[in-house]
């Protein structure tokens, strides 16, 4: 009735399962790469130590935002 259709596991079904498996491998790999990139991005920002108040004052003095006298007074404080 089916006109010669083979009801067994032919090449079409084999490639179909391989395609599905390949799809899921690629999805999992993409997720792993995305997680690794996000983790690397957040970790690199956490590695820089916070600046001390003296360093901030020296930067402000270098930019001209505070005078030498203000820098010396704030260092004493």
N, CA, C and O atoms as a Tripos MOL2 file, in Angstrom:
@<TRIPOS>MOLECULE
protein
  308   307    77     0     0
PROTEIN
NO_CHARGES

@<TRIPOS>ATOM
      1 N           0.8030   -1.1780    0.0000 N.3       1 UNK1
      2 CA          0.0000    0.0000    0.0000 C.3       1 UNK1
      3 C           0.8650    1.2690    0.0000 C.2       1 UNK1
      4 O           0.4470    2.2870   -0.5530 O.2       1 UNK1
      5 N           2.0440    1.2330    0.5980 N.am      2 UNK2
      6 CA          2.9000    2.4080    0.6650 C.3       2 UNK2
      7 C           3.7860    2.5520   -0.5670 C.2       2 UNK2
      8 O           4.5430    3.5170   -0.6580 O.2       2 UNK2
      9 N           3.7170    1.6730   -1.4650 N.am      3 UNK3
     10 CA          4.4450    1.7940   -2.7260 C.3       3 UNK3
     11 C           5.9390    1.6560   -2.5850 C.2       3 UNK3
     12 O           6.6800    2.4700   -3.1370 O.2       3 UNK3
     13 N           6.4070    0.6610   -1.8710 N.am      4 UNK4
     14 CA          7.8360    0.3980   -1.7810 C.3       4 UNK4
     15 C           8.5450    1.1980   -0.7010 C.2       4 UNK4
     16 O           9.7750    1.1910   -0.6570 O.2       4 UNK4
     17 N           7.8340    1.8710    0.1530 N.am      5 UNK5
     18 CA          8.4480    2.6280    1.2500 C.3       5 UNK5
     19 C           9.0490    1.6610    2.2500 C.2       5 UNK5
     20 O           8.3860    0.7240    2.6960 O.2       5 UNK5
     21 N          10.3150    1.8920    2.6030 N.am      6 UNK6
     22 CA         10.9960    1.0160    3.5410 C.3       6 UNK6
     23 C          10.7230    1.5170    4.9580 C.2       6 UNK6
     24 O          11.0130    2.6730    5.2660 O.2       6 UNK6
     25 N          10.1810    0.6800    5.8080 N.am      7 UNK7
     26 CA          9.8480    1.0760    7.1620 C.3       7 UNK7
     27 C          11.0280    0.9390    8.1210 C.2       7 UNK7
     28 O          10.8550    1.1210    9.3260 O.2       7 UNK7
     29 N          12.1920    0.6300    7.6310 N.am      8 UNK8
     30 CA         13.3610    0.4550    8.4870 C.3       8 UNK8
     31 C          14.0720    1.7720    8.7410 C.2       8 UNK8
     32 O          13.6140    2.8410    8.3390 O.2       8 UNK8
     33 N          15.2180    1.6610    9.4300 N.am      9 UNK9
     34 CA         16.0290    2.8360    9.7280 C.3       9 UNK9
     35 C          16.9530    3.1050    8.5490 C.2       9 UNK9
     36 O          18.0240    2.5060    8.4580 O.2       9 UNK9
     37 N          16.5640    3.9790    7.6650 N.am     10 UNK10
     38 CA         17.3490    4.2750    6.4680 C.3      10 UNK10
     39 C          18.3140    5.4100    6.7040 C.2      10 UNK10
     40 O          18.4680    5.8700    7.8360 O.2      10 UNK10
     41 N          18.9680    5.8700    5.6540 N.am     11 UNK11
     42 CA         19.9440    6.9490    5.7550 C.3      11 UNK11
     43 C          19.3010    8.2610    6.2120 C.2      11 UNK11
     44 O          19.9200    9.0430    6.9330 O.2      11 UNK11
     45 N          18.0770    8.4910    5.7940 N.am     12 UNK12
     46 CA         17.4050    9.7410    6.1600 C.3      12 UNK12
     47 C          17.2690    9.8860    7.6640 C.2      12 UNK12
     48 O          17.5210   10.9670    8.1970 O.2      12 UNK12
     49 N          16.8850    8.8510    8.3500 N.am     13 UNK13
     50 CA         16.7180    8.9180    9.7970 C.3      13 UNK13
     51 C          18.0760    9.0510   10.4790 C.2      13 UNK13
     52 O          18.1930    9.7560   11.4810 O.2      13 UNK13
     53 N          19.0780    8.4020    9.9650 N.am     14 UNK14
     54 CA         20.4240    8.4950   10.5430 C.3      14 UNK14
     55 C          20.9850    9.9010   10.4680 C.2      14 UNK14
     56 O          21.5430   10.3980   11.4460 O.2      14 UNK14
     57 N          20.8430   10.5530    9.3130 N.am     15 UNK15
     58 CA         21.3100   11.9300    9.1810 C.3      15 UNK15
     59 C          20.4650   12.8730   10.0310 C.2      15 UNK15
     60 O          20.9670   13.8810   10.5280 O.2      15 UNK15
     61 N          19.2100   12.5550   10.1950 N.am     16 UNK16
     62 CA         18.3370   13.3820   11.0170 C.3      16 UNK16
     63 C          18.7810   13.3660   12.4680 C.2      16 UNK16
     64 O          18.8370   14.4170   13.1080 O.2      16 UNK16
     65 N          19.0930   12.2100   12.9900 N.am     17 UNK17
     66 CA         19.5540   12.1170   14.3690 C.3      17 UNK17
     67 C          20.9270   12.7690   14.5360 C.2      17 UNK17
     68 O          21.2050   13.3900   15.5620 O.2      17 UNK17
     69 N          21.7740   12.6250   13.5300 N.am     18 UNK18
     70 CA         23.0860   13.2670   13.5800 C.3      18 UNK18
     71 C          22.9310   14.7810   13.5550 C.2      18 UNK18
     72 O          23.6420   15.4940   14.2630 O.2      18 UNK18
     73 N          22.0150   15.2640   12.7540 N.am     19 UNK19
     74 CA         21.7600   16.7010   12.6820 C.3      19 UNK19
     75 C          21.2540   17.2510   14.0090 C.2      19 UNK19
     76 O          21.6820   18.3200   14.4440 O.2      19 UNK19
     77 N          20.3450   16.5270   14.6500 N.am     20 UNK20
     78 CA         19.8200   16.9540   15.9450 C.3      20 UNK20
     79 C          20.9330   16.9500   16.9880 C.2      20 UNK20
     80 O          21.0470   17.8840   17.7810 O.2      20 UNK20
     81 N          21.7500   15.9040   16.9880 N.am     21 UNK21
     82 CA         22.8590   15.8260   17.9400 C.3      21 UNK21
     83 C          23.8460   16.9680   17.6980 C.2      21 UNK21
     84 O          24.3240   17.5910   18.6460 O.2      21 UNK21
     85 N          24.1480   17.2380   16.4350 N.am     22 UNK22
     86 CA         25.0610   18.3320   16.1070 C.3      22 UNK22
     87 C          24.4740   19.6760   16.5470 C.2      22 UNK22
     88 O          25.2010   20.5280   17.0580 O.2      22 UNK22
     89 N          23.1880   19.8670   16.3560 N.am     23 UNK23
     90 CA         22.5210   21.0880   16.7910 C.3      23 UNK23
     91 C          22.6910   21.2940   18.2910 C.2      23 UNK23
     92 O          23.0530   22.3870   18.7260 O.2      23 UNK23
     93 N          22.4340   20.2600   19.0830 N.am     24 UNK24
     94 CA         22.5300   20.4040   20.5380 C.3      24 UNK24
     95 C          23.9660   20.5980   20.9920 C.2      24 UNK24
     96 O          24.2070   21.3240   21.9570 O.2      24 UNK24
     97 N          24.9200   19.9780   20.3300 N.am     25 UNK25
     98 CA         26.3280   20.1880   20.6650 C.3      25 UNK25
     99 C          26.6960   21.6540   20.4190 C.2      25 UNK25
    100 O          27.3880   22.2680   21.2320 O.2      25 UNK25
    101 N          26.2330   22.2100   19.2990 N.am     26 UNK26
    102 CA         26.5270   23.6070   18.9960 C.3      26 UNK26
    103 C          25.8390   24.5540   19.9840 C.2      26 UNK26
    104 O          26.4230   25.5650   20.3730 O.2      26 UNK26
    105 N          24.6200   24.2410   20.3890 N.am     27 UNK27
    106 CA         23.9150   25.0800   21.3590 C.3      27 UNK27
    107 C          24.6530   25.0680   22.6990 C.2      27 UNK27
    108 O          24.8620   26.1210   23.3020 O.2      27 UNK27
    109 N          25.0430   23.8970   23.1570 N.am     28 UNK28
    110 CA         25.7520   23.7870   24.4350 C.3      28 UNK28
    111 C          27.1060   24.4870   24.3660 C.2      28 UNK28
    112 O          27.5110   25.1490   25.3210 O.2      28 UNK28
    113 N          27.8050   24.3460   23.2450 N.am     29 UNK29
    114 CA         29.1010   25.0160   23.0860 C.3      29 UNK29
    115 C          28.9280   26.5330   23.0910 C.2      29 UNK29
    116 O          29.7320   27.2410   23.6960 O.2      29 UNK29
    117 N          27.8950   27.0370   22.4280 N.am     30 UNK30
    118 CA         27.6450   28.4800   22.4020 C.3      30 UNK30
    119 C          27.3400   29.0030   23.8000 C.2      30 UNK30
    120 O          27.8180   30.0730   24.1780 O.2      30 UNK30
    121 N          26.5530   28.2650   24.5670 N.am     31 UNK31
    122 CA         26.2410   28.6730   25.9370 C.3      31 UNK31
    123 C          27.5090   28.6730   26.7880 C.2      31 UNK31
    124 O          27.7210   29.5940   27.5770 O.2      31 UNK31
    125 N          28.3490   27.6560   26.6370 N.am     32 UNK32
    126 CA         29.5860   27.5760   27.4150 C.3      32 UNK32
    127 C          30.5120   28.7440   27.0810 C.2      32 UNK32
    128 O          31.1180   29.3260   27.9810 O.2      32 UNK32
    129 N          30.6270   29.0900   25.8100 N.am     33 UNK33
    130 CA         31.4820   30.2110   25.4030 C.3      33 UNK33
    131 C          30.9250   31.5260   25.9470 C.2      33 UNK33
    132 O          31.6820   32.3800   26.4060 O.2      33 UNK33
    133 N          29.6110   31.6880   25.8950 N.am     34 UNK34
    134 CA         28.9830   32.8920   26.4130 C.3      34 UNK34
    135 C          29.2170   33.0450   27.9140 C.2      34 UNK34
    136 O          29.5380   34.1360   28.3850 O.2      34 UNK34
    137 N          29.0590   31.9670   28.6570 N.am     35 UNK35
    138 CA         29.2870   32.0070   30.1050 C.3      35 UNK35
    139 C          30.7520   32.3290   30.4010 C.2      35 UNK35
    140 O          31.0460   33.1000   31.3150 O.2      35 UNK35
    141 N          31.6600   31.7460   29.6380 N.am     36 UNK36
    142 CA         33.0920   31.9960   29.8460 C.3      36 UNK36
    143 C          33.4310   33.4590   29.5680 C.2      36 UNK36
    144 O          34.2060   34.0620   30.3100 O.2      36 UNK36
    145 N          32.8650   34.0320   28.5200 N.am     37 UNK37
    146 CA         33.1280   35.4410   28.2020 C.3      37 UNK37
    147 C          32.5630   36.3620   29.2690 C.2      37 UNK37
    148 O          33.2080   37.3410   29.6460 O.2      37 UNK37
    149 N          31.3800   36.0650   29.7570 N.am     38 UNK38
    150 CA         30.7770   36.8890   30.8030 C.3      38 UNK38
    151 C          31.6060   36.7910   32.0820 C.2      38 UNK38
    152 O          31.8540   37.8000   32.7430 O.2      38 UNK38
    153 N          32.0310   35.5810   32.4280 N.am     39 UNK39
    154 CA         32.8270   35.3950   33.6470 C.3      39 UNK39
    155 C          34.1780   36.1000   33.5180 C.2      39 UNK39
    156 O          34.6550   36.6920   34.4860 O.2      39 UNK39
    157 N          34.7910   36.0460   32.3570 N.am     40 UNK40
    158 CA         36.0820   36.7060   32.1570 C.3      40 UNK40
    159 C          35.9320   38.2150   32.2190 C.2      40 UNK40
    160 O          36.8130   38.9030   32.7340 O.2      40 UNK40
    161 N          34.8370   38.7350   31.7060 N.am     41 UNK41
    162 CA         34.6070   40.1730   31.7350 C.3      41 UNK41
    163 C          34.3960   40.6870   33.1400 C.2      41 UNK41
    164 O          34.9160   41.7460   33.4940 O.2      41 UNK41
    165 N          33.6480   39.9650   33.9440 N.am     42 UNK42
    166 CA         33.3980   40.4220   35.3080 C.3      42 UNK42
    167 C          34.6140   40.1940   36.1960 C.2      42 UNK42
    168 O          34.8280   40.9480   37.1450 O.2      42 UNK42
    169 N          35.4020   39.1840   35.9130 N.am     43 UNK43
    170 CA         36.5910   38.9120   36.7290 C.3      43 UNK43
    171 C          37.6790   39.9470   36.4660 C.2      43 UNK43
    172 O          38.4110   40.3170   37.3830 O.2      43 UNK43
    173 N          37.7950   40.4170   35.2310 N.am     44 UNK44
    174 CA         38.8510   41.3910   34.9340 C.3      44 UNK44
    175 C          38.5840   42.7080   35.6340 C.2      44 UNK44
    176 O          39.5280   43.3910   36.0290 O.2      44 UNK44
    177 N          37.3220   43.0850   35.7990 N.am     45 UNK45
    178 CA         36.9930   44.3120   36.5080 C.3      45 UNK45
    179 C          37.2530   44.1890   37.9940 C.2      45 UNK45
    180 O          37.5400   45.1900   38.6500 O.2      45 UNK45
    181 N          37.1620   42.9970   38.5380 N.am     46 UNK46
    182 CA         37.3430   42.7950   39.9730 C.3      46 UNK46
    183 C          38.8180   42.7420   40.3640 C.2      46 UNK46
    184 O          39.1330   42.8380   41.5500 O.2      46 UNK46
    185 N          39.7140   42.5950   39.4220 N.am     47 UNK47
    186 CA         41.1400   42.4580   39.7290 C.3      47 UNK47
    187 C          41.8040   43.7860   40.0600 C.2      47 UNK47
    188 O          42.8430   43.8050   40.7200 O.2      47 UNK47
    189 N          41.2260   44.8970   39.6150 N.am     48 UNK48
    190 CA         41.8640   46.1770   39.8770 C.3      48 UNK48
    191 C          41.6160   46.5810   41.3270 C.2      48 UNK48
    192 O          40.4670   46.6360   41.7660 O.2      48 UNK48
    193 N          42.6800   46.8630   42.0700 N.am     49 UNK49
    194 CA         42.5000   47.2340   43.4770 C.3      49 UNK49
    195 C          41.8760   48.6250   43.5760 C.2      49 UNK49
    196 O          42.0770   49.4570   42.6910 O.2      49 UNK49
    197 N          41.1360   48.8770   44.6250 N.am     50 UNK50
    198 CA         40.5490   50.2130   44.7910 C.3      50 UNK50
    199 C          41.6340   51.2460   45.0730 C.2      50 UNK50
    200 O          42.6640   50.9420   45.6740 O.2      50 UNK50
    201 N          41.3810   52.4600   44.6310 N.am     51 UNK51
    202 CA         42.3560   53.5320   44.8260 C.3      51 UNK51
    203 C          42.2670   54.0500   46.2570 C.2      51 UNK51
    204 O          41.1940   54.1030   46.8570 O.2      51 UNK51
    205 N          43.4140   54.4260   46.7760 N.am     52 UNK52
    206 CA         43.4300   55.0240   48.1150 C.3      52 UNK52
    207 C          43.0520   56.4970   47.9950 C.2      52 UNK52
    208 O          43.0620   57.0670   46.9040 O.2      52 UNK52
    209 N          42.7230   57.0940   49.1190 N.am     53 UNK53
    210 CA         42.3520   58.5110   49.1240 C.3      53 UNK53
    211 C          43.5230   59.3890   48.6760 C.2      53 UNK53
    212 O          43.3240   60.4030   48.0080 O.2      53 UNK53
    213 N          44.7290   58.9990   49.0420 N.am     54 UNK54
    214 CA         45.9200   59.7720   48.6450 C.3      54 UNK54
    215 C          46.0750   59.7460   47.1230 C.2      54 UNK54
    216 O          46.3800   60.7690   46.5100 O.2      54 UNK54
    217 N          45.8620   58.5660   46.5120 N.am     55 UNK55
    218 CA         45.9680   58.4650   45.0550 C.3      55 UNK55
    219 C          44.9280   59.3430   44.3710 C.2      55 UNK55
    220 O          45.2270   59.9980   43.3730 O.2      55 UNK55
    221 N          43.7230   59.3600   44.8970 N.am     56 UNK56
    222 CA         42.6610   60.1840   44.3190 C.3      56 UNK56
    223 C          43.0170   61.6620   44.4480 C.2      56 UNK56
    224 O          42.8220   62.4360   43.5110 O.2      56 UNK56
    225 N          43.5400   62.0520   45.6140 N.am     57 UNK57
    226 CA         43.9450   63.4500   45.8090 C.3      57 UNK57
    227 C          45.0690   63.8380   44.8550 C.2      57 UNK57
    228 O          45.0590   64.9340   44.2950 O.2      57 UNK57
    229 N          46.0360   62.9430   44.6700 N.am     58 UNK58
    230 CA         47.1410   63.2320   43.7490 C.3      58 UNK58
    231 C          46.6340   63.3920   42.3180 C.2      58 UNK58
    232 O          47.1170   64.2540   41.5840 O.2      58 UNK58
    233 N          45.6630   62.5660   41.9130 N.am     59 UNK59
    234 CA         45.0910   62.6910   40.5660 C.3      59 UNK59
    235 C          44.3510   64.0180   40.4150 C.2      59 UNK59
    236 O          44.4650   64.6820   39.3850 O.2      59 UNK59
    237 N          43.6010   64.4000   41.4340 N.am     60 UNK60
    238 CA         42.8830   65.6760   41.3840 C.3      60 UNK60
    239 C          43.8620   66.8440   41.3190 C.2      60 UNK60
    240 O          43.6140   67.8250   40.6180 O.2      60 UNK60
    241 N          44.9770   66.7400   42.0520 N.am     61 UNK61
    242 CA         46.0040   67.7860   42.0130 C.3      61 UNK61
    243 C          46.6420   67.8490   40.6360 C.2      61 UNK61
    244 O          46.9040   68.9370   40.1230 O.2      61 UNK61
    245 N          46.8950   66.6950   40.0330 N.am     62 UNK62
    246 CA         47.5110   66.6550   38.7050 C.3      62 UNK62
    247 C          46.5830   67.2620   37.6490 C.2      62 UNK62
    248 O          47.0550   67.8800   36.6950 O.2      62 UNK62
    249 N          45.2830   67.0920   37.8120 N.am     63 UNK63
    250 CA         44.3280   67.6760   36.8660 C.3      63 UNK63
    251 C          44.1180   69.1640   37.1170 C.2      63 UNK63
    252 O          43.5730   69.8700   36.2670 O.2      63 UNK63
    253 N          44.5430   69.6350   38.2680 N.am     64 UNK64
    254 CA         44.3670   71.0380   38.5950 C.3      64 UNK64
    255 C          43.0690   71.3180   39.3280 C.2      64 UNK64
    256 O          42.6700   72.4750   39.4610 O.2      64 UNK64
    257 N          42.4060   70.2770   39.8040 N.am     65 UNK65
    258 CA         41.1420   70.4570   40.5070 C.3      65 UNK65
    259 C          41.3570   70.9940   41.9160 C.2      65 UNK65
    260 O          40.4830   71.6710   42.4580 O.2      65 UNK65
    261 N          42.5100   70.7010   42.5180 N.am     66 UNK66
    262 CA         42.8350   71.2300   43.8470 C.3      66 UNK66
    263 C          44.2550   71.7890   43.7970 C.2      66 UNK66
    264 O          45.0780   71.3700   42.9820 O.2      66 UNK66
    265 N          44.5150   72.7260   44.6700 N.am     67 UNK67
    266 CA         45.8390   73.3520   44.7150 C.3      67 UNK67
    267 C          46.7880   72.5060   45.5730 C.2      67 UNK67
    268 O          46.3860   71.5430   46.2260 O.2      67 UNK67
    269 N          48.0600   72.9090   45.5410 N.am     68 UNK68
    270 CA         49.0620   72.1990   46.3310 C.3      68 UNK68
    271 C          48.7750   72.3320   47.8260 C.2      68 UNK68
    272 O          48.9580   71.3830   48.5880 O.2      68 UNK68
    273 N          48.3250   73.5100   48.2370 N.am     69 UNK69
    274 CA         48.0000   73.7260   49.6600 C.3      69 UNK69
    275 C          46.8240   72.8380   50.0880 C.2      69 UNK69
    276 O          46.8380   72.2560   51.1730 O.2      69 UNK69
    277 N          45.8110   72.7430   49.2240 N.am     70 UNK70
    278 CA         44.6650   71.8790   49.5520 C.3      70 UNK70
    279 C          45.0980   70.4180   49.6440 C.2      70 UNK70
    280 O          44.6340   69.6720   50.5060 O.2      70 UNK70
    281 N          45.9920   70.0250   48.7420 N.am     71 UNK71
    282 CA         46.4970   68.6390   48.7680 C.3      71 UNK71
    283 C          47.2160   68.3740   50.0920 C.2      71 UNK71
    284 O          46.9750   67.3540   50.7370 O.2      71 UNK71
    285 N          48.0980   69.2940   50.4960 N.am     72 UNK72
    286 CA         48.8490   69.1060   51.7350 C.3      72 UNK72
    287 C          47.8970   69.0830   52.9400 C.2      72 UNK72
    288 O          48.0760   68.2780   53.8540 O.2      72 UNK72
    289 N          46.8950   69.9560   52.9430 N.am     73 UNK73
    290 CA         45.9490   70.0120   54.0660 C.3      73 UNK73
    291 C          45.1260   68.7210   54.1420 C.2      73 UNK73
    292 O          44.9110   68.1800   55.2270 O.2      73 UNK73
    293 N          44.6690   68.2360   52.9900 N.am     74 UNK74
    294 CA         43.8530   67.0110   52.9870 C.3      74 UNK74
    295 C          44.6850   65.7740   53.3430 C.2      74 UNK74
    296 O          44.1620   64.8160   53.9120 O.2      74 UNK74
    297 N          45.9760   65.7960   53.0080 N.am     75 UNK75
    298 CA         46.8430   64.6800   53.4110 C.3      75 UNK75
    299 C          46.9750   64.6200   54.9280 C.2      75 UNK75
    300 O          46.9710   63.5380   55.5150 O.2      75 UNK75
    301 N          47.0910   65.7910   55.5640 N.am     76 UNK76
    302 CA         47.1980   65.8270   57.0230 C.3      76 UNK76
    303 C          45.9170   65.3410   57.6880 C.2      76 UNK76
    304 O          45.9580   64.7150   58.7470 O.2      76 UNK76
    305 N          44.7860   65.6290   57.0650 N.am     77 UNK77
    306 CA         43.5120   65.1970   57.6310 C.3      77 UNK77
    307 C          43.3930   63.7000   57.5330 C.2      77 UNK77
    308 O          42.3860   63.1310   57.9570 O.2      77 UNK77
@<TRIPOS>BOND
     1     1     2 1
     2     2     3 1
     3     3     4 2
     4     3     5 am
     5     5     6 1
     6     6     7 1
     7     7     8 2
     8     7     9 am
     9     9    10 1
    10    10    11 1
    11    11    12 2
    12    11    13 am
    13    13    14 1
    14    14    15 1
    15    15    16 2
    16    15    17 am
    17    17    18 1
    18    18    19 1
    19    19    20 2
    20    19    21 am
    21    21    22 1
    22    22    23 1
    23    23    24 2
    24    23    25 am
    25    25    26 1
    26    26    27 1
    27    27    28 2
    28    27    29 am
    29    29    30 1
    30    30    31 1
    31    31    32 2
    32    31    33 am
    33    33    34 1
    34    34    35 1
    35    35    36 2
    36    35    37 am
    37    37    38 1
    38    38    39 1
    39    39    40 2
    40    39    41 am
    41    41    42 1
    42    42    43 1
    43    43    44 2
    44    43    45 am
    45    45    46 1
    46    46    47 1
    47    47    48 2
    48    47    49 am
    49    49    50 1
    50    50    51 1
    51    51    52 2
    52    51    53 am
    53    53    54 1
    54    54    55 1
    55    55    56 2
    56    55    57 am
    57    57    58 1
    58    58    59 1
    59    59    60 2
    60    59    61 am
    61    61    62 1
    62    62    63 1
    63    63    64 2
    64    63    65 am
    65    65    66 1
    66    66    67 1
    67    67    68 2
    68    67    69 am
    69    69    70 1
    70    70    71 1
    71    71    72 2
    72    71    73 am
    73    73    74 1
    74    74    75 1
    75    75    76 2
    76    75    77 am
    77    77    78 1
    78    78    79 1
    79    79    80 2
    80    79    81 am
    81    81    82 1
    82    82    83 1
    83    83    84 2
    84    83    85 am
    85    85    86 1
    86    86    87 1
    87    87    88 2
    88    87    89 am
    89    89    90 1
    90    90    91 1
    91    91    92 2
    92    91    93 am
    93    93    94 1
    94    94    95 1
    95    95    96 2
    96    95    97 am
    97    97    98 1
    98    98    99 1
    99    99   100 2
   100    99   101 am
   101   101   102 1
   102   102   103 1
   103   103   104 2
   104   103   105 am
   105   105   106 1
   106   106   107 1
   107   107   108 2
   108   107   109 am
   109   109   110 1
   110   110   111 1
   111   111   112 2
   112   111   113 am
   113   113   114 1
   114   114   115 1
   115   115   116 2
   116   115   117 am
   117   117   118 1
   118   118   119 1
   119   119   120 2
   120   119   121 am
   121   121   122 1
   122   122   123 1
   123   123   124 2
   124   123   125 am
   125   125   126 1
   126   126   127 1
   127   127   128 2
   128   127   129 am
   129   129   130 1
   130   130   131 1
   131   131   132 2
   132   131   133 am
   133   133   134 1
   134   134   135 1
   135   135   136 2
   136   135   137 am
   137   137   138 1
   138   138   139 1
   139   139   140 2
   140   139   141 am
   141   141   142 1
   142   142   143 1
   143   143   144 2
   144   143   145 am
   145   145   146 1
   146   146   147 1
   147   147   148 2
   148   147   149 am
   149   149   150 1
   150   150   151 1
   151   151   152 2
   152   151   153 am
   153   153   154 1
   154   154   155 1
   155   155   156 2
   156   155   157 am
   157   157   158 1
   158   158   159 1
   159   159   160 2
   160   159   161 am
   161   161   162 1
   162   162   163 1
   163   163   164 2
   164   163   165 am
   165   165   166 1
   166   166   167 1
   167   167   168 2
   168   167   169 am
   169   169   170 1
   170   170   171 1
   171   171   172 2
   172   171   173 am
   173   173   174 1
   174   174   175 1
   175   175   176 2
   176   175   177 am
   177   177   178 1
   178   178   179 1
   179   179   180 2
   180   179   181 am
   181   181   182 1
   182   182   183 1
   183   183   184 2
   184   183   185 am
   185   185   186 1
   186   186   187 1
   187   187   188 2
   188   187   189 am
   189   189   190 1
   190   190   191 1
   191   191   192 2
   192   191   193 am
   193   193   194 1
   194   194   195 1
   195   195   196 2
   196   195   197 am
   197   197   198 1
   198   198   199 1
   199   199   200 2
   200   199   201 am
   201   201   202 1
   202   202   203 1
   203   203   204 2
   204   203   205 am
   205   205   206 1
   206   206   207 1
   207   207   208 2
   208   207   209 am
   209   209   210 1
   210   210   211 1
   211   211   212 2
   212   211   213 am
   213   213   214 1
   214   214   215 1
   215   215   216 2
   216   215   217 am
   217   217   218 1
   218   218   219 1
   219   219   220 2
   220   219   221 am
   221   221   222 1
   222   222   223 1
   223   223   224 2
   224   223   225 am
   225   225   226 1
   226   226   227 1
   227   227   228 2
   228   227   229 am
   229   229   230 1
   230   230   231 1
   231   231   232 2
   232   231   233 am
   233   233   234 1
   234   234   235 1
   235   235   236 2
   236   235   237 am
   237   237   238 1
   238   238   239 1
   239   239   240 2
   240   239   241 am
   241   241   242 1
   242   242   243 1
   243   243   244 2
   244   243   245 am
   245   245   246 1
   246   246   247 1
   247   247   248 2
   248   247   249 am
   249   249   250 1
   250   250   251 1
   251   251   252 2
   252   251   253 am
   253   253   254 1
   254   254   255 1
   255   255   256 2
   256   255   257 am
   257   257   258 1
   258   258   259 1
   259   259   260 2
   260   259   261 am
   261   261   262 1
   262   262   263 1
   263   263   264 2
   264   263   265 am
   265   265   266 1
   266   266   267 1
   267   267   268 2
   268   267   269 am
   269   269   270 1
   270   270   271 1
   271   271   272 2
   272   271   273 am
   273   273   274 1
   274   274   275 1
   275   275   276 2
   276   275   277 am
   277   277   278 1
   278   278   279 1
   279   279   280 2
   280   279   281 am
   281   281   282 1
   282   282   283 1
   283   283   284 2
   284   283   285 am
   285   285   286 1
   286   286   287 1
   287   287   288 2
   288   287   289 am
   289   289   290 1
   290   290   291 1
   291   291   292 2
   292   291   293 am
   293   293   294 1
   294   294   295 1
   295   295   296 2
   296   295   297 am
   297   297   298 1
   298   298   299 1
   299   299   300 2
   300   299   301 am
   301   301   302 1
   302   302   303 1
   303   303   304 2
   304   303   305 am
   305   305   306 1
   306   306   307 1
   307   307   308 2
@<TRIPOS>SUBSTRUCTURE
     1 UNK1         2 RESIDUE 1 A UNK
     2 UNK2         6 RESIDUE 1 A UNK
     3 UNK3        10 RESIDUE 1 A UNK
     4 UNK4        14 RESIDUE 1 A UNK
     5 UNK5        18 RESIDUE 1 A UNK
     6 UNK6        22 RESIDUE 1 A UNK
     7 UNK7        26 RESIDUE 1 A UNK
     8 UNK8        30 RESIDUE 1 A UNK
     9 UNK9        34 RESIDUE 1 A UNK
    10 UNK10       38 RESIDUE 1 A UNK
    11 UNK11       42 RESIDUE 1 A UNK
    12 UNK12       46 RESIDUE 1 A UNK
    13 UNK13       50 RESIDUE 1 A UNK
    14 UNK14       54 RESIDUE 1 A UNK
    15 UNK15       58 RESIDUE 1 A UNK
    16 UNK16       62 RESIDUE 1 A UNK
    17 UNK17       66 RESIDUE 1 A UNK
    18 UNK18       70 RESIDUE 1 A UNK
    19 UNK19       74 RESIDUE 1 A UNK
    20 UNK20       78 RESIDUE 1 A UNK
    21 UNK21       82 RESIDUE 1 A UNK
    22 UNK22       86 RESIDUE 1 A UNK
    23 UNK23       90 RESIDUE 1 A UNK
    24 UNK24       94 RESIDUE 1 A UNK
    25 UNK25       98 RESIDUE 1 A UNK
    26 UNK26      102 RESIDUE 1 A UNK
    27 UNK27      106 RESIDUE 1 A UNK
    28 UNK28      110 RESIDUE 1 A UNK
    29 UNK29      114 RESIDUE 1 A UNK
    30 UNK30      118 RESIDUE 1 A UNK
    31 UNK31      122 RESIDUE 1 A UNK
    32 UNK32      126 RESIDUE 1 A UNK
    33 UNK33      130 RESIDUE 1 A UNK
    34 UNK34      134 RESIDUE 1 A UNK
    35 UNK35      138 RESIDUE 1 A UNK
    36 UNK36      142 RESIDUE 1 A UNK
    37 UNK37      146 RESIDUE 1 A UNK
    38 UNK38      150 RESIDUE 1 A UNK
    39 UNK39      154 RESIDUE 1 A UNK
    40 UNK40      158 RESIDUE 1 A UNK
    41 UNK41      162 RESIDUE 1 A UNK
    42 UNK42      166 RESIDUE 1 A UNK
    43 UNK43      170 RESIDUE 1 A UNK
    44 UNK44      174 RESIDUE 1 A UNK
    45 UNK45      178 RESIDUE 1 A UNK
    46 UNK46      182 RESIDUE 1 A UNK
    47 UNK47      186 RESIDUE 1 A UNK
    48 UNK48      190 RESIDUE 1 A UNK
    49 UNK49      194 RESIDUE 1 A UNK
    50 UNK50      198 RESIDUE 1 A UNK
    51 UNK51      202 RESIDUE 1 A UNK
    52 UNK52      206 RESIDUE 1 A UNK
    53 UNK53      210 RESIDUE 1 A UNK
    54 UNK54      214 RESIDUE 1 A UNK
    55 UNK55      218 RESIDUE 1 A UNK
    56 UNK56      222 RESIDUE 1 A UNK
    57 UNK57      226 RESIDUE 1 A UNK
    58 UNK58      230 RESIDUE 1 A UNK
    59 UNK59      234 RESIDUE 1 A UNK
    60 UNK60      238 RESIDUE 1 A UNK
    61 UNK61      242 RESIDUE 1 A UNK
    62 UNK62      246 RESIDUE 1 A UNK
    63 UNK63      250 RESIDUE 1 A UNK
    64 UNK64      254 RESIDUE 1 A UNK
    65 UNK65      258 RESIDUE 1 A UNK
    66 UNK66      262 RESIDUE 1 A UNK
    67 UNK67      266 RESIDUE 1 A UNK
    68 UNK68      270 RESIDUE 1 A UNK
    69 UNK69      274 RESIDUE 1 A UNK
    70 UNK70      278 RESIDUE 1 A UNK
    71 UNK71      282 RESIDUE 1 A UNK
    72 UNK72      286 RESIDUE 1 A UNK
    73 UNK73      290 RESIDUE 1 A UNK
    74 UNK74      294 RESIDUE 1 A UNK
    75 UNK75      298 RESIDUE 1 A UNK
    76 UNK76      302 RESIDUE 1 A UNK
    77 UNK77      306 RESIDUE 1 A UNK
